[in-house]
Amino acid sequence: MRISIAMTTYNGADYLLEQLESLRTQSLMADEVIIVDDSSTFEIEEFVAINDNRKINYIKKQLGSNSSAKNCALEFAKGDYIVFVEENVRLRSNYLENLYSFAEEKNLDISILSREGY
């Protein structure tokens, strides 16, 4: 199974480094990370260029809303599972593994973990 992480941002470069580090420490790794930048300053674009690797898909579009940015990420995602991660949330190191295991065990198309599941 492929897992895509979708993150949206608008001038949130301060959060991105912490969020990407949080994703690097997961017990189950995502296959791709999609960052949809809603036309923030060049700070985000420069940050991604410096920290880029093959797993990051950076999209810069003027969309105007968080929900539009998330829909944009859905269009580009290649994963069987797409996990939306808010830029100000830090994930526990087993978050993706727990979410994936729960979805597989229950044969779910959609799964949401409560705040305690982070």
C-alpha positions in Angstrom: 0.0 0.0 0.0 1.2 3.5 -0.8 0.7 6.3 1.7 0.6 10.0 0.7 1.0 12.8 3.2 -0.8 16.0 2.2 0.2 19.3 3.9 -1.2 22.7 3.0 0.6 25.9 4.0 0.4 29.7 3.7 3.5 31.4 5.1 4.1 28.5 7.5 7.8 27.9 6.9 8.5 27.8 10.6 6.3 24.7 11.0 7.5 22.8 7.9 10.9 21.8 9.2 9.4 20.4 12.4 6.6 18.7 10.5 9.0 17.0 8.0 11.2 15.9 10.9 8.1 14.4 12.5 7.4 12.5 9.3 11.0 11.2 9.0 10.7 9.5 12.4 7.6 7.5 11.7 7.7 3.8 12.2 5.9 3.4 8.9 7.2 5.7 6.2 5.0 7.6 3.7 5.7 7.1 0.0 5.3 10.8 -0.8 4.8 14.1 0.8 2.7 16.7 -1.0 3.1 20.3 0.1 0.5 22.7 -1.3 1.7 26.2 -0.9 -1.2 28.7 -1.2 1.0 31.4 -2.8 3.0 32.4 0.3 6.2 34.3 0.1 9.2 32.7 -1.5 10.3 31.5 2.0 8.4 28.2 1.6 9.6 27.6 -2.0 13.2 28.2 -0.9 12.8 26.0 2.2 11.5 23.1 0.0 14.3 23.5 -2.5 16.9 23.3 0.2 15.3 20.3 2.0 13.9 18.6 -1.1 14.1 14.9 -1.8 12.4 12.6 -4.2 9.5 12.1 -1.8 8.4 15.8 -1.7 6.0 17.0 -4.3 5.8 20.8 -4.0 2.8 22.6 -5.6 2.5 26.4 -5.5 -1.0 27.7 -6.4 -3.1 30.6 -5.4 -6.2 28.8 -4.1 -7.5 31.1 -1.4 -8.7 28.5 1.1 -7.4 25.5 3.0 -10.1 23.2 1.6 -9.2 24.2 -2.0 -5.5 23.5 -1.2 -6.5 20.0 0.2 -8.5 19.3 -2.9 -5.5 20.2 -5.0 -3.4 17.8 -3.0 -6.0 15.0 -3.6 -5.6 15.5 -7.4 -1.8 14.9 -7.2 -1.7 12.2 -4.6 -0.7 8.7 -5.7 -1.3 6.9 -2.5 -3.9 4.3 -1.7 -4.2 6.1 1.6 -4.0 9.9 1.9 -3.2 11.4 5.3 -3.9 15.1 5.8 -1.5 16.6 8.3 -2.0 20.1 9.6 1.2 22.1 9.8 0.9 22.9 13.5 0.4 19.2 14.6 3.3 16.9 15.7 2.7 13.2 15.1 3.7 10.5 17.4 6.3 8.2 15.9 3.7 5.4 15.3 0.9 7.6 14.0 1.0 6.4 10.4 1.5 2.8 11.4 -1.5 2.9 13.8 -3.7 4.6 11.2 -2.7 2.2 8.5 -3.1 -0.9 10.7 -6.6 0.3 11.9 -7.8 0.9 8.4 -6.5 -2.4 7.1 -7.8 -4.4 10.1 -11.3 -2.9 9.7 -11.2 -2.8 5.9 -11.9 1.0 5.9 -11.7 3.5 3.1 -11.7 6.4 5.6 -10.1 6.5 9.0 -9.8 9.3 11.5 -7.8 9.0 14.7 -8.9 11.1 17.7 -6.6 13.7 19.3 -5.2 10.9 21.5 -4.1 9.0 18.4 -1.6 11.7 17.4 
